[in-house]
Amino acid sequence: MEVEKMDENEWKYHGEGNQSLVVSHCQRCVVLRFLKSPPNQNKTPEEILHHLQNIVDFGKHVMKQFFGENYVHHGEIIQLPLDFVRQLCLKIQPERPECRCDKDMDTLSGYAMCLPNLTRLQTFRFAEHRPILCIEIKPKCGFIPFSSHVSQEIKHKVCRYCMHQHLKVANGKWKRPSKYCPLDLFSGNKQRMHFALKSLLQEAQNNLKIFKNGELIYGCKDDQDCVSDWNELARHLKPFFFPSNGLVSGPHCTRTIVKELIHVITMALLSSTDTCRAGDMKTVPISQGRSYCEASAFNKELVRNGKHKLESSGLPRGCLLYKTLQAQMLDMLDIEGLYPLYSRVEQYLEEFPEERSTLQIDGPYNEAFYEKLLDLSLEDDGTVAFALTKVQQYRIAMTAKDCSIMIALSTCLQDECSEQRPVVLTSKSRFTFSVSVLDLDLKPYESIPHQYKLDGEIVNYYLKNVQAKDDPVMSNLFKENEDCTLVLHKV
């Protein structure tokens, strides 16, 4: 791709995170990702290049091993003319949310990452000129902590997401708590998954976005109160699900279209679109755990209906949700068990700061780094090596807990479908689709103390302000124990 020959007006603001800003091309299925930094703290071009190379290498050599070749798109580094970058920065600056403007886009190095635009369906050329629907889901952590290091029993009953919702509302980030619980989505049970997705659609927060032809049509643009207008969403979706326009308008039409959308998302999430087979598979029993959260609105609805037994179908091994959960469960010690090990590594680095590079804390993220992650032993021998392995596994787990899943959909005709193209059917349409994962930058080593402090704040707030007000009988209604197994394998 010859970016230097493209006018900056052909690119548009796409979004940004804490450390990077993304622009997408108006016609081509590519995006450019630029690093950001606080004003007057610009990194040298060499530092920018090194940082970007670490991101690419981490996706290529580590996360692809967990998620599979078809799901991870690590991109490549390209160098751009500085004049093009500066003009692009001026063009998109007015579109950036005010809360994001505390950091500047890198306009000095000329380096950027070139990635596929995952809001577009890129795998099948016949669909290139057809309308593309894309659903972005940030599923969050899909399991209850099973570590014996957990000090508060509530963490063995209520998932972190559900507890954190109350603290976020109290701090003014959101006006209402969401009914979404990640454990319902990761259950593999279609009824629970449908409830979870419906809850996300009702209160999207920053966990769900819907794009049409790359344009955001539903969900928050940034941290703000989201108004769920299902009628407006249904207007956008109707041509996809009912192309003949035979469905009448009104509330029934809206509910039907939303139901169809949830069905398509569920089937795509349960599908396996990666043909890679497991290599040296290792199955390690780790705990007697539970696959439900006592705070889940789905569970509470069961209780109200006099049902105390939860169905858990389990996830197909090849699907992306399974692979995501597998990576998340590298957090075997919980932050409470991990933090003392982090302190051990920190103490060692204070004595031997030159060892930071040898320990690969800041990279390189290569095959050797990945191989060390496969040591699942929990027997602490008191060494720095053991502590470091658990710290790096925790960073991988946190990355998987904060990733996003992209489901791109395009309608297709029956004669265009084949065994090579994954297809999901609805009552009136058929869709070919691709499933990808993004936001896979390794979580910073330095963020661990913040995570430890935040964990305490979340739990303490929940115990003081939520659990004390709940019906004490509720926790006695769920007594089921289930086997919880971690599977790690090369792909």
C-alpha positions as CSV (number, residue, x, y, z in Angstrom):
1,M,0.0,0.0,0.0
2,E,1.5,3.3,-1.1
3,V,0.2,5.6,1.7
4,E,2.4,8.5,0.6
5,K,0.3,8.7,-2.6
6,M,-3.0,9.0,-0.7
7,D,-4.5,12.3,0.3
8,E,-5.0,12.8,4.0
9,N,-8.6,13.6,3.3
10,E,-9.1,9.9,2.4
11,W,-8.5,9.0,6.0
12,K,-10.9,9.5,8.9
13,Y,-10.7,9.4,12.7
14,H,-11.5,5.8,13.8
15,G,-11.0,5.8,17.6
16,E,-8.3,5.7,20.2
17,G,-7.2,4.2,23.5
18,N,-4.8,5.2,26.2
19,Q,-1.7,4.8,24.1
20,S,-2.6,4.9,20.5
21,L,-4.9,6.6,17.9
22,V,-6.4,4.9,14.9
23,V,-7.5,6.3,11.5
24,S,-9.2,4.3,8.8
25,H,-9.2,4.7,5.0
26,C,-12.5,5.7,3.5
27,Q,-12.3,3.1,0.7
28,R,-9.7,0.5,1.6
29,C,-10.0,-2.0,4.4
30,V,-7.0,-0.8,6.3
31,V,-6.3,1.4,9.4
32,L,-3.2,3.2,10.6
33,R,-2.4,3.1,14.3
34,F,-0.2,5.9,15.7
35,L,1.3,6.0,19.2
36,K,0.3,8.9,21.6
37,S,2.2,10.6,24.4
38,P,1.6,13.5,26.8
39,P,2.6,17.0,25.5
40,N,6.3,17.7,25.6
41,Q,7.1,14.1,26.4
42,N,7.6,12.8,22.8
43,K,9.7,9.7,22.4
44,T,12.5,9.5,19.9
45,P,11.8,7.8,16.5
46,E,13.9,4.9,17.7
47,E,11.8,4.5,20.9
48,I,8.6,4.7,18.8
49,L,9.8,2.1,16.4
50,H,10.9,-0.2,19.3
51,H,7.5,0.1,21.0
52,L,5.6,-0.6,17.8
53,Q,7.9,-3.6,17.0
54,N,7.1,-5.0,20.5
55,I,3.4,-4.7,19.8
56,V,3.7,-6.6,16.4
57,D,6.0,-9.2,17.9
58,F,3.7,-9.8,20.9
59,G,0.7,-10.4,18.6
60,K,2.7,-12.5,16.2
61,H,4.7,-14.8,18.6
62,V,2.5,-14.9,21.7
63,M,-1.2,-14.1,21.2
64,K,-1.4,-16.0,17.9
65,Q,-0.4,-19.0,19.9
66,F,-3.3,-18.6,22.2
67,F,-6.0,-17.5,19.8
68,G,-5.0,-19.0,16.4
69,E,-3.8,-17.7,13.1
70,N,-7.2,-16.6,11.7
71,Y,-8.3,-14.6,14.8
72,V,-5.2,-12.4,15.4
73,H,-4.0,-9.7,12.9
74,H,-0.7,-8.3,14.2
75,G,-0.2,-5.9,11.3
76,E,3.1,-4.5,10.1
77,I,5.1,-1.3,10.7
78,I,5.4,1.3,7.9
79,Q,7.2,4.6,7.7
80,L,5.2,7.6,6.4
81,P,6.2,11.0,5.1
82,L,6.1,13.4,8.0
83,D,4.2,16.0,6.0
84,F,1.4,13.5,5.4
85,V,1.3,12.6,9.2
86,R,1.1,16.3,10.2
87,Q,-1.7,17.1,7.8
88,L,-3.6,14.0,8.9
89,C,-3.2,15.0,12.5
90,L,-4.7,18.5,11.8
91,K,-7.6,16.9,9.9
92,I,-8.7,14.5,12.7
93,Q,-7.9,16.7,15.7
94,P,-11.4,18.3,15.7
95,E,-13.0,14.9,15.7
96,R,-11.2,13.6,18.9
97,P,-13.2,13.6,22.1
98,E,-12.1,16.3,24.6
99,C,-11.2,13.7,27.2
100,R,-8.7,12.1,24.9
101,C,-6.9,15.3,24.0
102,D,-4.5,15.1,27.0
103,K,-2.1,13.2,24.7
104,D,-0.8,14.1,21.3
105,M,-0.6,11.9,18.3
106,D,3.0,11.1,17.3
107,T,3.8,13.3,14.3
108,L,7.6,13.3,14.6
109,S,8.7,9.7,14.0
110,G,6.7,8.8,10.8
111,Y,6.2,5.3,12.1
112,A,2.8,3.7,12.3
113,M,1.2,0.2,12.3
114,C,-0.8,-0.8,9.3
115,L,-3.6,-3.2,10.2
116,P,-6.7,-4.6,8.5
117,N,-9.9,-2.7,9.3
118,L,-11.8,-5.3,11.3
119,T,-15.1,-3.5,11.0
120,R,-15.0,-4.8,7.3
121,L,-15.3,-8.3,6.0
122,Q,-12.0,-8.9,4.3
123,T,-11.9,-12.6,3.8
124,F,-14.3,-13.0,0.8
125,R,-13.9,-10.7,-2.2
126,F,-17.5,-11.2,-3.4
127,A,-18.7,-9.3,-0.4
128,E,-16.4,-6.3,-0.7
129,H,-19.0,-4.0,-2.3
130,R,-21.9,-5.2,-0.2
131,P,-23.1,-3.5,3.1
132,I,-21.0,-4.8,6.0
133,L,-22.3,-5.1,9.6
134,C,-19.8,-5.4,12.4
135,I,-20.4,-6.0,16.1
136,E,-17.6,-5.2,18.5
137,I,-17.9,-6.9,22.0
138,K,-15.5,-6.4,24.9
139,P,-16.5,-9.5,26.9
140,K,-14.3,-8.9,30.0
141,C,-13.4,-11.7,32.5
142,G,-15.4,-14.9,32.0
143,F,-14.6,-16.8,35.2
144,I,-14.9,-16.5,39.0
145,P,-11.5,-16.4,40.8
146,F,-10.5,-19.9,42.0
147,S,-7.3,-19.0,43.9
148,S,-6.9,-20.0,47.5
149,H,-5.1,-16.6,48.0
150,V,-8.5,-14.8,47.7
151,S,-9.2,-13.1,51.1
152,Q,-12.8,-12.2,50.6
153,E,-15.3,-14.9,50.1
154,I,-17.5,-12.7,47.9
155,K,-14.9,-12.9,45.1
156,H,-15.7,-16.7,44.9
157,K,-19.4,-15.8,44.4
158,V,-19.6,-12.6,42.4
159,C,-17.6,-11.8,39.3
160,R,-15.3,-8.7,39.2
161,Y,-17.3,-7.1,36.3
162,C,-20.6,-7.2,38.3
163,M,-18.9,-5.8,41.4
164,H,-17.1,-3.1,39.4
165,Q,-20.3,-1.9,37.9
166,H,-21.5,-0.5,41.2
167,L,-18.2,1.3,41.8
168,K,-18.3,2.9,38.3
169,V,-21.8,4.1,38.9
170,A,-20.8,5.6,42.2
171,N,-17.9,7.3,40.6
172,G,-20.1,8.8,37.9
173,K,-18.6,6.9,35.0
174,W,-22.0,5.4,34.1
175,K,-25.5,6.4,35.2
176,R,-26.8,2.8,35.6
177,P,-25.3,-0.6,36.2
178,S,-25.5,-3.0,33.3
179,K,-27.3,-6.3,33.6
180,Y,-24.6,-7.9,31.5
181,C,-22.5,-10.6,33.3
182,P,-19.5,-12.0,31.4
183,L,-20.1,-15.5,32.9
184,D,-23.4,-15.7,31.1
185,L,-21.8,-15.0,27.7
186,F,-18.9,-17.5,28.4
187,S,-21.3,-20.2,29.6
188,G,-21.9,-21.6,26.1
189,N,-25.6,-21.9,27.1
190,K,-27.6,-20.2,24.4
191,Q,-30.3,-19.0,26.7
192,R,-27.7,-17.3,29.0
193,M,-25.8,-16.0,26.0
194,H,-28.9,-14.4,24.6
195,F,-29.7,-12.8,27.9
196,A,-26.1,-11.4,28.1
197,L,-26.2,-10.0,24.6
198,K,-29.6,-8.4,25.2
199,S,-28.2,-6.8,28.3
200,L,-25.3,-5.4,26.4
201,L,-27.7,-4.0,23.8
202,Q,-29.8,-2.4,26.5
203,E,-26.7,-0.9,28.3
204,A,-23.8,-0.9,25.9
205,Q,-21.4,1.2,27.9
206,N,-18.0,0.6,26.3
207,N,-18.6,-3.2,26.0
208,L,-20.6,-3.2,22.7
209,K,-20.5,-1.2,19.5
210,I,-22.2,-1.8,16.1
211,F,-20.8,-0.5,12.8
212,K,-22.3,-0.3,9.4
213,N,-19.8,0.0,6.6
214,G,-17.2,1.1,9.1
215,E,-19.4,3.8,10.7
216,L,-20.5,3.6,14.3
217,I,-24.3,3.3,14.4
218,Y,-24.8,2.0,18.0
219,G,-22.9,2.3,21.2
220,C,-20.8,4.9,23.1
221,K,-18.3,6.9,21.2
222,D,-16.5,7.5,24.5
223,D,-17.1,7.4,28.2
224,Q,-20.6,8.9,28.4
225,D,-24.1,8.1,29.0
226,C,-25.5,5.9,26.2
227,V,-29.1,6.1,25.1
228,S,-30.3,2.7,23.8
229,D,-32.5,3.5,20.8
230,W,-33.5,0.1,19.6
231,N,-35.9,1.5,17.0
232,E,-33.1,3.5,15.3
233,L,-30.9,0.4,15.5
234,A,-33.7,-1.7,13.9
235,R,-34.0,0.8,11.1
236,H,-30.3,0.3,10.2
237,L,-30.5,-3.5,10.5
238,K,-33.8,-4.2,8.8
239,P,-32.2,-4.4,5.2
240,F,-29.8,-7.0,6.5
241,F,-32.4,-9.3,8.2
242,F,-35.5,-8.6,6.2
243,P,-34.3,-7.5,2.7
244,S,-37.7,-7.9,1.1
245,N,-39.1,-5.3,3.5
246,G,-42.1,-7.5,4.2
247,L,-42.0,-7.0,8.0
248,V,-44.3,-4.3,9.3
249,S,-42.8,-1.5,11.4
250,G,-43.4,-0.9,15.1
251,P,-42.3,-2.4,18.4
252,H,-42.9,-6.0,17.1
253,C,-40.6,-5.4,14.2
254,T,-37.9,-3.9,16.4
255,R,-38.0,-6.8,18.9
256,T,-37.9,-9.3,16.0
257,I,-34.9,-7.7,14.4
258,V,-33.0,-7.5,17.7
259,K,-33.8,-11.1,18.4
260,E,-32.4,-12.1,15.0
261,L,-29.2,-10.0,15.6
262,I,-28.7,-11.8,19.0
263,H,-29.1,-15.1,17.3
264,V,-26.5,-14.3,14.6
265,I,-24.0,-13.0,17.2
266,T,-24.4,-16.1,19.3
267,M,-23.9,-18.5,16.4
268,A,-20.8,-16.6,15.2
269,L,-19.3,-16.6,18.8
270,L,-19.8,-20.4,19.0
271,S,-18.3,-21.0,15.6
272,S,-14.8,-22.1,14.9
273,T,-13.3,-20.3,11.9
274,D,-9.7,-21.3,12.6
275,T,-8.5,-24.5,11.0
276,C,-5.4,-24.8,13.1
277,R,-5.2,-28.0,15.2
278,A,-3.8,-28.3,18.7
279,G,-0.2,-29.4,19.0
280,D,1.2,-30.6,22.4
281,M,-2.0,-30.3,24.3
282,K,-1.8,-30.1,28.1
283,T,-4.8,-30.4,30.3
284,V,-4.4,-29.2,33.8
285,P,-7.2,-29.5,36.4
286,I,-7.0,-26.3,38.5
287,S,-10.0,-26.1,40.7
288,Q,-13.5,-26.9,41.7
289,G,-15.1,-23.8,40.5
290,R,-18.4,-22.4,39.4
291,S,-19.6,-21.2,36.1
292,Y,-22.1,-18.6,37.3
293,C,-22.1,-15.4,39.2
294,E,-24.6,-14.8,42.1
295,A,-25.1,-11.2,41.0
296,S,-26.1,-12.1,37.5
297,A,-29.6,-10.8,36.6
298,F,-30.2,-14.0,34.7
299,N,-29.6,-16.0,37.9
300,K,-31.8,-13.7,40.0
301,E,-34.6,-14.2,37.4
302,L,-34.3,-17.9,37.8
303,V,-34.6,-17.6,41.5
304,R,-37.7,-15.5,41.2
305,N,-39.2,-18.2,39.0
306,G,-38.4,-20.8,41.6
307,K,-35.5,-22.4,39.6
308,H,-32.2,-22.9,41.4
309,K,-30.4,-25.0,38.8
310,L,-28.3,-23.3,36.1
311,E,-27.6,-25.0,32.8
312,S,-24.1,-24.7,31.5
313,S,-23.6,-26.1,28.0
314,G,-19.9,-25.3,27.8
315,L,-18.0,-23.7,24.9
316,P,-16.8,-25.5,21.8
317,R,-13.0,-25.8,22.0
318,G,-12.4,-24.1,18.6
319,C,-14.4,-21.0,19.2
320,L,-12.9,-17.7,20.0
321,L,-14.7,-17.4,23.4
322,Y,-13.1,-20.6,24.5
323,K,-9.7,-19.5,23.5
324,T,-10.2,-16.1,25.2
325,L,-11.3,-17.8,28.4
326,Q,-8.3,-20.2,28.2
327,A,-5.9,-17.2,28.1
328,Q,-7.8,-15.4,30.8
329,M,-7.4,-18.3,33.2
330,L,-3.6,-17.9,33.2
331,D,-4.5,-15.6,36.1
332,M,-4.3,-18.6,38.4
333,L,-3.3,-16.8,41.6
334,D,-5.7,-13.8,41.5
335,I,-4.1,-10.4,42.0
336,E,-3.9,-11.1,45.7
337,G,-1.7,-14.1,45.2
338,L,0.2,-12.4,42.4
339,Y,1.1,-9.1,44.1
340,P,3.7,-10.6,46.6
341,L,5.4,-12.3,43.6
342,Y,5.4,-8.9,41.7
343,S,7.1,-7.4,44.9
344,R,9.7,-10.2,44.8
345,V,10.6,-9.3,41.2
346,E,10.6,-5.6,42.0
347,Q,13.0,-6.2,44.9
348,Y,15.3,-8.2,42.7
349,L,15.3,-5.4,40.1
350,E,16.2,-2.8,42.7
351,E,19.3,-4.8,43.5
352,F,20.1,-5.8,39.9
353,P,18.5,-3.2,37.6
354,E,20.6,-4.4,34.7
355,E,18.7,-7.7,34.7
356,R,15.5,-6.1,33.5
357,S,16.4,-6.8,29.9
358,T,17.5,-10.4,30.6
359,L,14.2,-11.1,32.3
360,Q,12.3,-9.9,29.1
361,I,10.0,-7.6,31.1
362,D,9.9,-5.1,28.2
363,G,10.5,-7.7,25.5
364,P,11.6,-9.0,23.1
365,Y,8.3,-10.9,22.9
366,N,9.5,-13.9,20.9
367,E,9.1,-17.7,20.9
368,A,11.3,-18.0,24.1
369,F,9.0,-15.6,25.9
370,Y,6.0,-17.7,24.9
371,E,7.5,-21.0,26.0
372,K,8.0,-19.7,29.5
373,L,4.3,-19.0,29.8
374,L,3.5,-22.7,29.5
375,D,4.9,-23.5,32.9
376,L,1.6,-23.9,34.9
377,S,3.2,-25.0,38.2
378,L,1.8,-23.4,41.3
379,E,4.5,-24.7,43.6
380,D,6.5,-21.6,44.7
381,D,10.1,-22.4,45.1
382,G,11.0,-19.0,46.3
383,T,12.9,-18.0,43.2
384,V,12.6,-14.9,41.0
385,A,12.1,-17.2,38.0
386,F,8.9,-18.6,39.4
387,A,7.7,-15.1,40.4
388,L,8.4,-13.7,37.0
389,T,6.6,-16.5,35.2
390,K,3.5,-15.9,37.2
391,V,3.7,-12.1,36.6
392,Q,4.1,-12.6,32.9
393,Q,1.1,-15.1,32.8
394,Y,-0.9,-12.5,34.8
395,R,-0.1,-9.9,32.2
396,I,-1.3,-12.2,29.4
397,A,-4.5,-13.0,31.3
398,M,-5.2,-9.3,31.8
399,T,-4.7,-8.7,28.1
400,A,-7.2,-11.4,27.3
401,K,-9.6,-10.0,29.9
402,D,-9.6,-6.6,28.1
403,C,-9.6,-7.6,24.5
404,S,-12.4,-7.0,22.0
405,I,-14.0,-9.5,19.6
406,M,-15.1,-8.2,16.2
407,I,-17.8,-10.0,14.2
408,A,-18.1,-8.8,10.6
409,L,-21.2,-9.9,8.7
410,S,-22.3,-9.7,5.1
411,T,-25.4,-11.1,3.4
412,C,-24.7,-13.8,0.8
413,L,-26.8,-15.7,-1.7
414,Q,-27.2,-19.5,-1.4
415,D,-25.1,-20.2,-4.5
416,E,-22.2,-18.1,-3.1
417,C,-22.0,-20.2,0.1
418,S,-19.6,-23.1,0.3
419,E,-17.9,-25.2,2.9
420,Q,-14.9,-22.8,3.0
421,R,-17.1,-19.9,4.0
422,P,-18.7,-19.9,7.5
423,V,-22.4,-19.1,7.2
424,V,-25.1,-18.4,9.7
425,L,-28.8,-18.5,8.8
426,T,-31.7,-16.4,10.0
427,S,-35.4,-16.6,9.1
428,K,-35.0,-14.5,6.0
429,S,-31.3,-14.1,5.3
430,R,-28.0,-15.8,5.4
431,F,-24.7,-14.2,6.4
432,T,-21.1,-15.0,5.8
433,F,-18.9,-13.7,8.6
434,S,-15.4,-13.4,10.0
435,V,-14.5,-13.3,13.7
436,S,-11.3,-11.5,14.9
437,V,-9.8,-10.3,18.1
438,L,-8.1,-7.0,18.7
439,D,-6.8,-4.8,21.6
440,L,-4.1,-7.3,22.3
441,D,-1.3,-5.1,23.5
442,L,0.4,-6.7,26.5
443,K,-0.7,-5.0,29.8
444,P,2.1,-3.0,31.3
445,Y,4.2,-4.5,34.1
446,E,4.0,-1.3,36.0
447,S,0.2,-1.5,36.1
448,I,0.1,-4.3,38.6
449,P,0.2,-2.1,41.8
450,H,-2.8,-0.2,40.3
451,Q,-4.7,-3.4,39.7
452,Y,-4.0,-4.6,43.3
453,K,-5.3,-1.3,44.7
454,L,-8.3,-1.2,42.4
455,D,-9.3,-4.8,43.3
456,G,-9.5,-3.8,46.9
457,E,-11.6,-0.8,46.1
458,I,-14.0,-2.8,44.0
459,V,-14.5,-5.5,46.6
460,N,-14.7,-3.1,49.6
461,Y,-17.3,-0.9,47.9
462,Y,-19.4,-3.9,47.0
463,L,-19.3,-5.4,50.5
464,K,-20.2,-2.1,52.1
465,N,-22.8,-0.7,49.8
466,V,-24.3,-3.6,47.8
467,Q,-24.1,-7.0,49.5
468,A,-25.2,-5.5,52.8
469,K,-28.5,-4.4,51.2
470,D,-29.1,-7.7,49.3
471,D,-31.3,-10.5,50.5
472,P,-29.0,-12.7,52.6
473,V,-31.0,-15.7,51.5
474,M,-29.8,-15.2,47.9
475,S,-26.4,-16.6,48.4
476,N,-27.7,-19.9,49.8
477,L,-29.8,-20.6,46.7
478,F,-26.7,-21.6,44.6
479,K,-24.8,-24.6,45.9
480,E,-23.6,-26.2,42.7
481,N,-20.0,-27.2,42.2
482,E,-18.5,-27.7,38.8
483,D,-15.2,-28.9,37.4
484,C,-13.1,-26.1,35.9
485,T,-10.3,-27.1,33.5
486,L,-7.6,-25.1,31.9
487,V,-6.4,-26.3,28.5
488,L,-3.2,-24.8,27.1
489,H,-1.9,-25.9,23.7
490,K,0.1,-24.7,20.8
491,V,-1.7,-23.9,17.5
